[in-house]
Every structure is written in C-alpha cells, then in structure tokens.
Amino acid sequence: MVREAMVDTASSMGSRSLLRRMNSLGVLRALMSQPQTLRGLTTASGLSRTAIDAVVSDLAGMGWLTAAESAAARGVGRPATTYRMPREVGCLLSVDIGANHVFAVVTDLTGDVLGQLSGSLAEEDDAEARVSATLQVCDRLLAQVGLDRGSPWIVSIGSPGAISADGRVLFFGGTGMPGWVGLDLRARFATEFDGAVLVEGDVPLGAQAELAYGTAHGFDDVVYVLCGRRTSGATIVGGRVHRGVNGAAGIVGEMPELKWAELNELYGQDVLAQPRPTREQIFALARAGDPAARAAVDEFADDLAQGAAAMVLAIDPQLLVIGGGSSPSADVFLPRFEQTLAKICPLPPRVTASTLGSEAVAMGGISLAAQHLDAVLEDAVRDLASFPDPAAARTLLRAAG
C-alpha cells in the first residue's frame, strides 16, 4: 500500500498542502542522512514515484538539494541521478570551552566535518579573556574553510558545569575560570554570531555524542561517565540526554564521599613514587605489570565504580559508557571497575569505553544543533503554508533563538 506521508503527525489525515510539507521534511531528512536516488527514496518511503519526484523537484528548486549523475551499476545502462544536500547550503559550528582548552569544529548541515581547530587556555584566564580566545579560534577555523561568523546557522557552546535552559552558567565545581559562573553564554555569543546560539554542559554534550555517533547509539537508557581532569556523569533516559531542571543531572562527583572531584589527582598517592607520574605513565606502568602502578589503578577503578554505581542504581540502564581522557586506557582499569560495579549493583549493565576521543563534546554540540534544526523545520511543517527554503529556515532559527 502506498503511503501518503513520510513524517508521522498526531493525525494521519490533513490537507494536501500539509502532506506535501510533511513529505518535504521526510525527503530532506533522508538526504541529510546520505545521498540517494529517486528509486531509493521511493523504496524507503513507501510513497509513489510521482510523489517523490514532485517533492525532490520542489526541494531542488528551493536550493536544498543538488543532483549529480552516478555511475550505473556494472557500468551499463543510464547513470542514476543521485540527490544530496550541497555543502554550500549552510554550516554548523560547535565549540568546547574548558579550563585549559578550546576546541572548535565546523560541519555542513549533514554533519560532515569541514574543519576543526584547538587552542590553549589557562585556568586563571578570566571570563572575557576566555571568550576572546575562543572567538579567535573560531575565526581562524572559519577562515580556513572559507567562512566567517555570518556563516553558521547554529553555534553550539559547550561549557563545564551546570547550564540553565537559557544558557547561563549556574555552577562550576572545578578550579580556575574566574567570572565564569553567572555568565550568560548564550547572550554573549549571540552578539558575535548571526546564527542561533545553543549552550549546554560539556558532560551532557559528551553523552549526546555517544548517543548520536558512539557506543550508545541505538540504546535508550545509558549512564555516561566523563573521566578527564575532573570526573562527572550524565544519563540518557528514553533515548534522550536527561539534563534536569538546572542542567545539573549527573554531577554526582560533587559528593565528597565518592572521591570524584579530585579522583585523577589523588588515587595511588600512598603507593606511587614522587614526583607523581602522569596519568598516562601510571596506566602504562600498570599495563607493564608494575605493582605500585597496578595498586594505584585498582584504587582508581574502585573509586570510579562507586560513583558510577550510584548513577546505575538510580536509572537501571542498558549500558554504561566511560569517556574522557581515561578512556583510551580502559583496558587497564575496566576489569577491576566491572568487578567493583558488580559487587554494588545487583543487576549491572554492560560496560564499554568511548571511542570518540577528545572531539566528543564538540561533536555532541553538532548533534544538538542538528536536532534543533530538525525541530524548527518540523514546527514549520505544522505552522506554515509552505515548506521553507534555506533562507527562510535561517530566519526561523534566529527567531527560535
């Protein structure tokens, strides 16, 4: 049976105009995922070839899509026309601002990375110096790919701490970053960019990246532990990152009993030599069988598991993901971590290490921006008389804030 619409709504019936807008969004979503032919779109959607052809023609005429001939299968027959979203339509910018670093990535609207760039910060940098250094990194990155501050449709800002729904820093439990708490990050960066500005905590963005691109993809209920210079966590509930009323869900590391606040500075202090080896050196020594390093890593794994268990017992997840700077050495501490977790949790989840690396927070911002764009287009399908072209979509994004 041929379907009428690709996008489900509360009611499957509606005007022909509404159905056309719904199908426009459905086709656009499919082509943002990957380039496709008309035959592929028809097969995947269940719509008629005529309906798909009309929608694709509309979207191409508005500038959303471009067509290119691809080689025919086995080199025979007429080449198939493949449709995709051209990179020139628009871009997304995501920035991870930490106590000691800034990392920025720019992608096209499909999420394909166009470029990335990092810079160094000092813990003692005040808020304005930190923002200024961040903007310099963004300017250099955008210039490298032939863009400027007027180009990004959406700018995502990732920051340590708890972030309010309107983009203010409510809490930061770490050291340094003077003047950061209380800063309205959304308003500050909105004065610098033409696009919409989104702000979220770095740990929830790490979880968002895992959900969109990493080991949590396809899972509904997940605990994510970010173990870097500081250790904190986030939860994915029902397939969405749970941020809480104040954007503070998951910061169990603020409980001193869990030893997470200074976990990476204190473990093994009774057995390690002085001066203390770096985290990487400790893990390398433990991997080589050094008894002192092995004891230190066991202490680290036990303390990490205590806080993780508190989160696991709260939501009973399918999966627990360990990300951050410690994750590349998970082979050293994960067996002990799982043993300790199982002693505390009667029904422990599967445990895995993240493979996303240091780009996780920034890529979580790209995923957040893509979700925001999709939500704005879905609202347009419901509220407008016609599907918006790219220029109108940018206007809608700015209005949505």
Secondary structure, DSSP 8 states (H G I E B T S, - for coil): ---S-SS--SSS---HHHHHHHHHHHHHHHHHHS-EEHHHHHHHH---HHHHHHHHHHHHHHTS-EEEEE--GGG-SS-EEEEE--GGG-EEEEEEE-SSEEEEEEEETT--EEEEEEEE--TT--HHHHHHHHHHHHHHHHHHTT--TTSEEEEEEEESSEE-TTSBEEE--SS--TT-TT-BHHHHHHTT-SSEEEEEEHHHHHHHHHHHHSTTTT-SSEEEEEESSSEEEEEEETTEEE--TTS-TT-GGG-GGGT-TTHHHHTTTTTS-SS---HHHHHHHHHTT-HHHHHHHHHHHHHHHHHHHHHHHHH--SEEEEESTTGGGHHHHHHHHHHHHHHH-SS--EEEE---GGGHHHHHHHHHHHHHHHHHHHHHHHHSSS---HHHHHHHHHHH-
